[in-house]
Amino acid sequence: MKKPLGAQISHMLRDRGVEVIFGIPGVHNQEMYRGIEEAGITHVLARHEQGAGFMADGYARATGKPGVAYVITGPGLCNIMTPMGQAYSDSVPMLVLSSCLDETQATRGQLHQMKDQRAAAGTVADWSSQAESAAAAYGLVERAFEEFALSRPRPKHIQVPIAQLEADAEAAPFPNQDALRVQALPPDVAPVLSMLNIAQRPLFILGGGAKSNLWRQILTQLGAACFTTYAGRGLVGSNYPLDFGAMLPRPGSAEVIASADLVVAVGTELAEVDLWRDALGHTAQLVRVDLDSEVLSDRHRATIKLQADAESFAHALWAVADQAKPSTGWSTDEVAHARARWRAEVDAERPGIVPVIDALREAMPADTMIYSDMTQFAYVAKEVWDMAVPYHWHHPTGFGTLGYALPAGIGGAVARREKPTAVIAGDYGFQYTLQELGTAVELGLSLPIILWDNGKLKEIEDSMVRGQIAPNAVIARNPDFGKLAEAYGALSARPTDLAALQIKVRSAFDAPVPTLIHVTPDILG
């Protein structure tokens, strides 16, 4: 049966597994809302398109499925471009569908008009395309979902002219059989196995793309040490004795890497935000495994480059790992001493945060999924908070956007209704998207929001001091955060010591609405 194209698109998304859409309706995109309920999709109303985009990002990170957002022409799309940029840098599958004006070349002064909306979105998306027909819209949606499954996941933008959204269209074609990703087989890892057989100090670096539950077994069989990136924390579980942790940004990690006689990097860009230095530090041969060919040809100049799905690489390597002679070059004392030294460095650089982190970690269930913002508390936690399971700490690592944590945490909590989810934000960044508290209350989310309030942009102040710049514009007047949360219908607390913090956090997971837990450095007394 024919229906307006806007409604047909929602049905097509449901056929491809979409259960939730985040967004804000407007007069330009209202036809996209005609079919949402009929298709059986839940819509989450954000307070701002930036919030909708971060919610879609958080949902995608929690589920592994694409996060979908509906926005209007012009300002709606512009508002969601920051989350799109974050999703692009952090390899998050996101599909943004927007309306657009029917004609912009010969007409000026239209509502929401931009010079080139499609091109603007293309600067922060994998691609941005306009559908001039129902067939084109269906083809672009199909292409997006195929690419989410096959290649490095990144945001896509599809815009549809208003007249096309309103026009009747036939139903979208039923989904095709899923395409297959590039798989590594045991013969493909033969060169890596040969190198492992002669290595005495093999070192693996596991990034966010190294998805597999086999890494601990593989590393144990090989006697290999490892680092993880921030996004790869938890891939080897907890307490693996040769795990250097997420300490790649520590300057001393370069010396450890230089002492390895083989380095295998899987599913990581080894980018600036992974290392915070130009060079990895390796002197031995480097093996790179990644889906992205651009990563394989970067400045680190790998000896062996394997373009493959990381999970299939892990399975292929595990299948032949018993043929490798376990190495004996690493010692558990060496790793433990390095980790202790680096933890002390972290504590000295940003004093007074590590004890609060330790208390918070004890209070949270092991399977808590955490969404953090750009704040010193998170910078410290990412290095010293070991994760027992992977992909349970999400941070705006690459693009580095303020205001990420709360809306992304809402998206994660929507996806994890019966599982614990928490938010960690700083006092300044929290105010970028604090209006999404209204969304969280409406949804009845049991969401602890840890607000670290040091009363200033402390990281910027410290950077200015290091640069011999008199600190300027780093202090802003804060509201009464507790009253603000309560005005939205949320709960609030301001614990005065670490024991009270733990009690409040535990109770927040059972509350019927979000709980803002206001923490200041004074909590240590």
N, C-alpha and C positions, 0 to 999 in steps of 0.2 A: 504494500500500500504506500502511495506517495505521501510524503510529509515534508514540511519545510526542512531545508538542508541543515539548519541549526539543530533541529531535533534529531535528524538522522545521524549527525556526528556523535551525539551522546550515545545513541544505540550502538554505533560502531565501536566506540570506546568500551562500552560494557561487554561487547562480544570479545574484546581483547583483554579482558580481565580487570578493567578499571572499576574500582568500587567506590572511590572517593574523589571528588573534585573540589579544589580550593579556589575561591575567587570572590568577585564582587560584580553583581549585575548592573547594567546601565542601559540607557535607551539604545545604544548602538549594538550591544551584544545580547540583548534580551531574548532573541530567537534561539540562542545557544542554551537558554534555560528552559525552553519549552519542553524538551524531551528528557531532562535529567531524572525527575521522579518516575516518569513512565518507564525509563530504562532500568530503574532500580538502583540508581547511583545516589550515594549520600553527598550532599553539598555542604561544605563548611564555609560560612560567611566570615571572611576576615574583616578587620577594621581598616586595612590599607593594603594596596596591592603588593607592597614590599612584604608585608606579613603573609599574604597568600603564597607568594613565591617561596619564602623560607619554610612555610608549612609544607608545601609540596616537596621541598628539598628534604626536610626532616622525615616525612613519610617515606620517601624513596630510600633514604639511608636505613630506615628501620625495616623495610620490607624487601628491598632489592628490586621492587617493581617501580616503573616510572611514576613520578609524581606529576599530577596534571593540574593545570590552573587555567581558568577562564578570566580574561580581562577585556576592558573596553579599548577602543581606539585611543591613540594619542597619550594622554597622561597616564591612563591605566597601564599601557605597555611600558612607558618610561619608568613608572614606579616599580615594575617587576624586573627591570633590567639589572638592578643590583643583585638580587637573588640569582638571576640567570648567570651573571658573571661569576658568582660564587660556585654555582653548580658546574660551570665550565672548568674552572680551575681545579675543582675537587672530584671531577669525573662522576657526577651525579646525574642519573637519567631523569630529565624533566621535560615535559611537553607543555608548552604555553600556546594556547589558542586564543587569538584575539580577533575582534572585528577590525575592519578598516574602511575608509571612505571609498565610494565607488569610483570617484574621479577626483584627481588632485592637480592635474597639469594645467587645466584651463579655468579652474575655479578657485577662488580664494575666500577666506573668511568663514569657512565652514567650522562647525563645532568639532573640537578635538583635532583639528587639522595639523599635520606635520609636513615638513618638506619631503622626507622620505622615511616613513615609519619602518618599512621592511629592512632597509639598509641599516637603520639605527639598531634594531634588534640583532642584526647579523654581526655586530661588533662584539657581542657577548654570548653568542650562541654558536653551536656547531654549524648550523645553517638556519636561514630565515627565508621562507618562501611564501608567495601569495597564490591562493587557489582561485582561479577564475571560473571554475565550474565545479559541479558536484564530483565528477570523475577525478578532477585534479585534487580536490580536498581528500577524497578517499585514498588516492594514490600517495599523497604526502603523509597521511596518518599511517598507512601501511609501511611506507619507507621508514618512518621514525621508529616504529616498533621493531622492524627488522634490524635496524642499526643498533637499537638498544641491546638487542640480543646478541649481535655478532661482533660489534667493535667496541672501542672504548666509550663508555656511556657519557654522553654530554647533552646539554639542553638543546632542544629544537623549537623553532617558532613557526607556526602556521597562522597566516592571517587570511580572513575571508571577507570579501566585500559585503556590505550590509544587504544589498539587493540579492546577492547569492544566498545569504543566510535565510532570507525571507522566502525565496523561491522554492516551490515544490520540487522534490527530487525522489528518485527511486532509492530504495534502501541500499546501504553499502554492501559490497560483497562479503561473504563469510570469510573468516580468517583462513589463510593458507597454512599448510603444514610449516612448522618452524624450521628455519634454516639452521645449519650446523656451523658451529664456530670452528676456528682453526685449532685442531687438536694435536698435541705432541704425543708421539708414540715411543716405546722403548728404544727403537733404533735411532730416534732423533736425539736422544740424550747420551748416545755412546761417546761423543767427544768429551762431554762433561764428566762422564764416569771415568774415562781415561785420566783426566786431570785430577779427579778426586783420589784415584788410586795411588798417585805419587805425592799428593799433598799431605803435609804433616800438620798444617795449621789452616785448614779451610774455614772460611768465614762466609756466612750467608747474611744478606741484608734483605729483609722482607718488608715490602711496602703494602699499601692499602689494596693493591690489585692482586696480591698473592693469596687469593682465596683457596684455602684447602685446610682440611683437618688432619693432614698427614705430616705437617712440618715437625712436630715434636718427635715423632717416630723416625723420620728421616734423619734429623740432626743427631738423635741418640745413636742410631745405627752407624752414622759416619763419624761420630766423635767431633762434630763441627760446632763452632761457636756461632753466635748470631747477634745482630742488631735488628731492631725493627724501627721503622719510621713511626711518627705519631699515629698515622692512620693504620699501621700494621700491628699496633699493640694488641696482645692477647692471642696472636696467631700460634705461639708456642705454649700457651697456657701459663700457669704460674709456677715459679720456682724451678725452671729448667736451669741446671747449675752452670751452663755455659752461655747463658743469655745476658748480654751486656745491656739489655733494655732499650728504651727509646732515647738513648743518650748520644745519638749522632751529632747534635749541635754542640756538644762539649768539645772544646779544642783538643783535649787529650784523646778523643776517639780517633783522630787522624793518625796518631802514633800506633794505636792498636791495629788499625786497618793496614798501616804500612808493615806491620809485623806478620801479617797473614801471607801465606804462600799461594793462596787462591781465594778470589772473592767472587761470589755468585749473588747477583742482585736480581730479585724477582718482583715484578709488579710495582716498581718504584721509579719515579722520574729522577731521583737523586738531585732534586731541584734546590734552589736557594733556600726555600722554606723547609727543606728536609735537613740541610747541612749547615746553613748559615756560614758558609765559606765557599770559595770558588772550586777547590779541588777536593775530591773524595779522600785522597791521601794514600791510595793503593800504589804499591810498587810491583805487585805480582800481576798475573793475568786476571782479567775481569771477564766474567760471563754475564750477559744481560738476557733476561727473559721478559718479554712484554708484548702486548697486543699492538701497541702503537709503534709504527716504524720510525716515527720522528724521535722517540725516546732511544731507540736502538742506535741511532746515528749521532748522538749528542757528543758533547765535548769530552766525556769520560773515556771515549774510544775503547770500547770493549773488544776483546780478542774473539770471543764467540758470541754471536747474536742469534737468538732464537725467537722468532715472532710466533707466539702461541698463547693459548689460554693457560693461565698459571696453574689452574687446578689440574688440567691434563698433564702439564709438565711435572707436577708433584706426583701424580699417579704413575707416570712413566718412570720417574726417578726411583720411586719406592719399589717398583717392580724389579729393578736391577740393583737396588742398594745393597743387597746381601752379597753382591759380587765385588763390592768395594772393601778395601782393607781399612778398618777404622783407624782414624788418625789419633795420635797421642801427644800432639804438640801443645794443646791448651790445658791449663790447670784451673780447677775450680777456685783456688785461692787467688789466682791472677784476676779472674773475673770479679770475684767478691770484693777485692781490694779496689779495683777500678770503680765499681759501682758505689762503694762507700765514699770514695774520694769525690766522685761527681755529685753525689747527693749533698755532700757538705758544701760543694761549690754553689749548687743551686740555692741552698739555704742561706749562704752568705750573700749572694747577689740580691736576693729579695727576702730579707729576714722577716720572720714572724708568720710565714704562710705555711711552711711544711707541717708544723704541729697541728694546725687547723685542718689541713688536708688529711693527715693521719686519722684524726678523730672522725672526720666526715666519712672516710672510707670504711671505718669500722661500723658506722651506723647504717650503711646502705646495703641492701641485699646484693649478693654477688652478681646477679643477672640484671642489675639496674642499667638502663641505657641512659647515658648522660649527654646532654647538649650544652656546650660551653660557648662563651662569647670571647671577644678580644679583651682580656683582662689579665692582670698579673697573676691572679689566683689560678687561672687556667694555664698560663704559661708554665708555672711551677708544677702544677698537677700533671701536665702531659709528660713531664720527665720523671716524676717520682711516684706516680700512682700506677702501679702495675695492674694490668687487666687480666682477669682469669679467662675471659672469653673474648674473641675478636669482634670488631665492629659494634662495640657498645659504648664508644666515646666518639662523639662527632663534634668537630670544631671547624670554623671557617678558615681553614689553613692557608689556602693559596691567595684568594682575593682579599681576605682579611677584613670582612665587613663587620662593623659594629651593628648591634641589634639583632644578631642572628639567633641567639640562644632561645629566647622565649617562643617566638613563632615556630622555629624548627622543633623545639621540644613539644609544642602542641601537635604538630604533624606526627611526631614519633609516638606521642601518647594516644592519638587517634588510632594509629596502627597497632598499638600494644595495650588495648583496653584492660586486659587482666594481668599485665606485667608492669613492673616498676619502671618509671621514667622520671628523670630529674633534670633540672636546669641550673646552670651556674653562670651568673652574669656579674658584671661590674656596675657600679653606680652610674657611670656616664653612659655606657653602651646600652644599658637597660632602658634608658629613656628614649632611645630611637624607636622602639617598638612596644613600649609598655601598654599601649592601648589594646594590644591583643590579649591582655588580661580579661577583657570582656568576652572574647571568644572562648577562652579557657573556662571561664565560669559558666557560660551558656552550655558548654559541652559537659560540664560536671566532671572535670578531670582531676584525679588525685595526683597533683603535680607539685612536688616540692621545688621551690624556686630559691636557690641560695644566692643572695645578693651580697657581694663583697663590696663594702663601701669604705674606701679610704679617703673619701672627700675630695678627690682630685683625679686628674689624668696622670697617675703616678708614673706609669711607664714612659710617658712623654717628658715629664719633669726630669726623671733620671737620665733620659737620653740627652736632654738639653744640658744638664750639668756635665755629663761626660764630654759633650761637644764644646764646653766652656761658653755656653749661652745662658744668660740670665733667664731663669724660668719665667715664661710669660704665657698668659691665657691657658693655664692648666688647672685653674680652680673655678668651679661653677657652683652656684647655690643649688643645693639639693632640696627636694620636697620632703615631707614626712612620708616616707615610703610605705609605712604600715597603714596610715590613714588612706593613702592613695589606693592601696590594694583592697582595703575594706570598702572603699567607695564603689569599687567594681563588683563587690560581693565575694571577694576572696578572703581568706584568713591571713593573719599576720602574726609574727612573733619576732622578738628581739632577745635572743638568749645572751646571758651575761657571762657564761663560762662554757667550756667544751662539753661538759656533761649535759648541760641544758640544751646545747646545740644538738647533741645526739638524740635526746628525747624528742625534741621538736621535729627533727628529720624523720624519725621512725613513725611518729604519729601522722605526719603529713602524707605518707603513702596510703593511709587509711581514711583520709578526710574526704568529704563529698565534693569539695571544690579545691582549687589550688591554694597553696600556703606560701606566702612570701616570708622567707626567713632572713631577716636583716642582720648581717654580721659585719662588725667593724674590727679593726686591729686591737681594740681594747678588750676583746674577748679573752686575750691571754693575760689580762690583768696588768 
